[in-house]
Amino acid sequence: MENKANPLYEKDGWNPLLWAACNGNEDIVRALIKRNACAPYLNQKSSGGDEENKDGVAEEEDFDPFVKPKDARKYGKYTPLHWASYKGFFKVVWILLKEKMSPLDIDMYGNTAVHQAAAAGQLKVLECFLSRGVDVDVKNARGHTPMDLATEAKTKKLISHATKMKLC
């Protein structure tokens, strides 16, 4: 970074922030965030862009980080939060959430970071999302919830408990 490296540089779908999050390197994640490397992952619209009014002019709509885009193949991409969640890097997850990355951004299969954490059995990460009120009933592009992707009994128990608490 001291040599003016571009924190947004991307090659083969990877950039420095994705790599750092995937490898759990908190220091590099923090350094990249200071250099605005998280900008491509913030404020993604639920429809994939601004809506147009009747005159064909784009109108900005209110951003809701808890609404996922509609077309996974068109708008989905892996985010640093996906990787940190899947790998169980709890501190990196908190850093990224603090920077306003949405746990409901989707990959090209419609999976959220919650789906990734559930599939990998990452209990601490799931507890982190649940403490923030993230919906565990959200479905991916194939209609699967995080519970459907969970393979470990402890993970299923946690998600089941969260679902019951929400229904009360």
VMD Tcl script that draws the C-alpha trace (Angstrom):
set ca {
  {0.00 0.00 0.00}
  {2.94 2.32 0.64}
  {3.86 1.90 -3.04}
  {0.45 3.28 -4.12}
  {-1.01 -0.13 -4.98}
  {-4.63 -0.01 -6.13}
  {-6.84 -1.60 -3.42}
  {-9.58 -2.08 -6.04}
  {-7.38 -4.05 -8.45}
  {-9.15 -7.21 -9.56}
  {-7.85 -10.24 -11.40}
  {-9.81 -13.40 -12.14}
  {-12.66 -12.20 -9.90}
  {-10.36 -11.62 -6.91}
  {-9.28 -8.39 -5.32}
  {-7.19 -7.67 -2.20}
  {-10.21 -7.32 0.11}
  {-11.71 -10.63 -1.04}
  {-8.34 -12.34 -0.50}
  {-7.85 -10.81 2.97}
  {-11.37 -11.74 4.09}
  {-11.05 -15.27 2.70}
  {-7.80 -15.73 4.61}
  {-8.97 -14.08 7.83}
  {-6.34 -11.35 7.82}
  {-7.89 -8.67 10.04}
  {-5.02 -6.21 9.69}
  {-5.10 -6.24 5.91}
  {-8.91 -6.00 5.90}
  {-8.70 -2.90 8.11}
  {-5.94 -1.34 5.99}
  {-7.90 -1.93 2.79}
  {-11.09 -0.51 4.28}
  {-9.18 2.67 5.18}
  {-8.33 2.93 1.48}
  {-11.98 2.50 0.44}
  {-11.61 -1.07 -0.89}
  {-15.08 -1.94 0.38}
  {-16.79 0.62 -1.89}
  {-17.77 -1.94 -4.60}
  {-19.67 -3.95 -1.97}
  {-21.71 -1.16 -0.43}
  {-25.16 0.17 -1.26}
  {-26.16 -2.45 -3.80}
  {-29.75 -1.82 -4.90}
  {-32.33 -4.56 -4.40}
  {-33.39 -4.30 -8.03}
  {-29.86 -4.12 -9.37}
  {-29.98 -0.35 -9.95}
  {-32.03 2.79 -9.82}
  {-35.65 2.54 -10.88}
  {-36.76 4.63 -13.84}
  {-39.77 6.93 -13.64}
  {-42.33 7.34 -16.43}
  {-40.01 9.78 -18.25}
  {-37.20 7.22 -18.36}
  {-35.11 9.10 -15.81}
  {-33.42 7.07 -13.09}
  {-34.73 7.76 -9.61}
  {-32.78 6.89 -6.53}
  {-34.69 4.70 -4.09}
  {-33.98 4.18 -0.42}
  {-31.32 1.52 0.11}
  {-32.31 -1.33 2.39}
  {-29.36 -3.63 3.23}
  {-31.79 -6.36 4.32}
  {-33.36 -6.80 0.88}
  {-31.51 -9.02 -1.58}
  {-31.33 -8.47 -5.35}
  {-33.92 -10.35 -7.42}
  {-31.83 -11.98 -10.16}
  {-28.89 -13.88 -8.67}
  {-27.19 -14.70 -11.97}
  {-27.30 -11.08 -13.09}
  {-26.51 -9.26 -9.83}
  {-24.92 -11.88 -7.57}
  {-21.24 -11.89 -6.73}
  {-19.12 -13.20 -3.91}
  {-18.38 -10.56 -1.30}
  {-15.73 -10.44 1.40}
  {-18.54 -11.10 3.87}
  {-19.45 -14.34 2.04}
  {-15.89 -15.61 2.34}
  {-15.33 -14.54 5.95}
  {-18.67 -16.14 6.91}
  {-17.97 -19.42 5.16}
  {-14.47 -19.68 6.61}
  {-15.64 -18.66 10.09}
  {-13.51 -15.55 10.52}
  {-15.72 -14.00 13.17}
  {-13.69 -10.83 13.72}
  {-13.49 -10.12 9.99}
  {-17.27 -10.58 9.78}
  {-17.74 -7.95 12.52}
  {-15.34 -5.55 10.80}
  {-17.22 -5.89 7.51}
  {-20.63 -5.51 9.15}
  {-19.39 -2.40 10.92}
  {-18.50 -1.01 7.48}
  {-22.14 -1.53 6.42}
  {-21.66 -4.57 4.20}
  {-24.97 -6.34 3.92}
  {-25.28 -9.93 5.15}
  {-28.00 -10.38 2.54}
  {-25.97 -9.52 -0.56}
  {-26.11 -12.60 -2.75}
  {-23.70 -14.64 -4.79}
  {-24.56 -15.96 -8.25}
  {-26.56 -18.79 -6.67}
  {-28.58 -16.47 -4.46}
  {-26.74 -17.49 -1.29}
  {-26.31 -14.87 1.38}
  {-23.50 -14.75 3.93}
  {-26.00 -16.40 6.30}
  {-26.35 -19.33 3.87}
  {-22.56 -19.59 3.70}
  {-22.15 -19.61 7.49}
  {-24.91 -22.20 7.90}
  {-23.50 -24.47 5.19}
  {-20.07 -24.38 6.82}
  {-21.40 -24.81 10.37}
  {-19.92 -21.52 11.59}
  {-21.86 -21.04 14.83}
  {-20.12 -17.86 16.03}
  {-20.75 -16.18 12.69}
  {-24.39 -17.27 12.69}
  {-24.80 -15.95 16.24}
  {-23.31 -12.67 15.05}
  {-25.88 -12.40 12.25}
  {-28.73 -13.40 14.56}
  {-27.71 -10.73 17.07}
  {-28.13 -8.21 14.24}
  {-31.63 -9.50 13.43}
  {-30.81 -11.05 10.06}
  {-33.57 -13.16 8.52}
  {-32.67 -16.86 8.63}
  {-35.64 -17.77 6.43}
  {-34.33 -16.02 3.32}
  {-34.23 -18.34 0.30}
  {-31.48 -18.63 -2.28}
  {-32.08 -18.89 -6.05}
  {-32.93 -22.59 -5.67}
  {-35.41 -21.96 -2.87}
  {-33.16 -23.18 -0.04}
  {-32.98 -21.49 3.35}
  {-29.87 -21.51 5.54}
  {-31.53 -24.36 7.50}
  {-31.72 -26.40 4.29}
  {-27.98 -25.97 3.74}
  {-26.97 -26.70 7.33}
  {-25.42 -30.14 7.82}
  {-24.39 -30.03 11.47}
  {-26.85 -30.66 14.30}
  {-25.66 -27.65 16.34}
  {-26.17 -25.36 13.37}
  {-29.67 -26.68 12.71}
  {-30.52 -26.31 16.41}
  {-29.37 -22.68 16.46}
  {-31.32 -21.78 13.32}
  {-34.40 -23.63 14.58}
  {-34.23 -21.78 17.89}
  {-33.89 -18.44 16.10}
  {-36.89 -19.23 13.90}
  {-39.02 -20.14 16.94}
  {-37.98 -16.96 18.76}
  {-39.00 -14.88 15.75}
  {-42.43 -16.51 15.68}
  {-43.19 -15.70 19.31}
}
mol new
graphics top color blue
foreach p $ca { graphics top sphere $p radius 0.5 }
foreach p [lrange $ca 0 end-1] q [lrange $ca 1 end] { graphics top cylinder $p $q radius 0.2 }
display resetview
